[in-house]
């Protein structure tokens, strides 16, 4: 008895496509959120007003946790290495880097290539 795997590739590709779309949205939101966090830090330490940072910091933390979960979801479905996964996770910690990495990940995942 033989089994056909012809339907497996399109099903896997659709899972990766959905995960990639969610990752792209979360990377963009995380990047904008990190820039907003930098602005609140400037307000806190530069102007002595801690209120914006106290309000926004927990929001940014939740946004980053969502980014982590969606990145791991994509990493599992796209079969990334642990090194690639960790590097993409860390990209959400540095201002502007999440935008660059999001573009690289998008192009490479769509081409079916490894991230790094």
SULGI-V122261 format. One record per backbone hydrogen bond with DSSP energy under -0.5 kcal/mol. CO is the residue of the C=O (numbers start at 1). NH is the residue of the N-H. E is the energy in kcal/mol with one decimal. If there is no record, write none. Layout:
co & nh & e
CO & NH & E
CO & NH & E
//
This chain:
co & nh & e
5 & 8 & -1.1
5 & 9 & -0.8
6 & 10 & -0.6
7 & 11 & -1.4
8 & 12 & -2.5
9 & 13 & -2.6
10 & 14 & -2.1
11 & 15 & -1.7
12 & 16 & -2.4
13 & 17 & -2.5
14 & 18 & -2.2
15 & 19 & -2.2
16 & 20 & -2.8
17 & 21 & -2.1
18 & 22 & -2.1
19 & 23 & -2.6
20 & 24 & -2.7
21 & 25 & -2.0
22 & 26 & -2.3
23 & 27 & -2.8
24 & 28 & -2.1
25 & 29 & -2.5
26 & 30 & -2.7
27 & 31 & -2.3
28 & 32 & -2.5
29 & 33 & -2.7
30 & 34 & -2.4
31 & 35 & -1.8
32 & 36 & -2.2
33 & 37 & -2.2
34 & 38 & -2.1
35 & 39 & -2.0
36 & 40 & -2.2
37 & 41 & -2.1
38 & 42 & -2.1
39 & 43 & -2.1
40 & 44 & -2.5
41 & 45 & -3.0
42 & 46 & -2.3
42 & 47 & -0.6
43 & 47 & -1.1
43 & 49 & -1.7
44 & 48 & -0.9
48 & 50 & -0.7
50 & 54 & -2.3
51 & 55 & -2.0
52 & 56 & -2.9
53 & 57 & -2.3
55 & 59 & -0.6
56 & 60 & -2.6
57 & 61 & -2.1
58 & 62 & -1.9
59 & 63 & -2.3
60 & 64 & -2.5
61 & 65 & -2.0
62 & 66 & -2.1
63 & 67 & -2.0
64 & 68 & -2.4
65 & 69 & -2.2
66 & 70 & -2.5
67 & 71 & -2.2
68 & 72 & -2.3
69 & 73 & -2.2
70 & 74 & -2.0
71 & 75 & -2.6
72 & 76 & -2.3
73 & 77 & -2.0
74 & 78 & -2.9
75 & 79 & -0.7
75 & 80 & -2.3
81 & 85 & -2.2
82 & 86 & -2.7
83 & 87 & -2.4
84 & 88 & -2.2
85 & 89 & -2.4
86 & 90 & -2.4
87 & 91 & -1.2
88 & 92 & -0.6
89 & 92 & -1.0
90 & 93 & -2.0
91 & 94 & -0.8
94 & 97 & -1.2
94 & 98 & -0.9
96 & 100 & -1.3
97 & 101 & -2.9
98 & 102 & -1.9
99 & 103 & -1.6
100 & 104 & -2.0
101 & 105 & -3.2
102 & 106 & -2.4
103 & 107 & -2.3
104 & 108 & -2.4
105 & 109 & -2.9
106 & 110 & -2.2
107 & 111 & -1.4
108 & 112 & -0.6
108 & 113 & -2.8
109 & 112 & -0.9
//
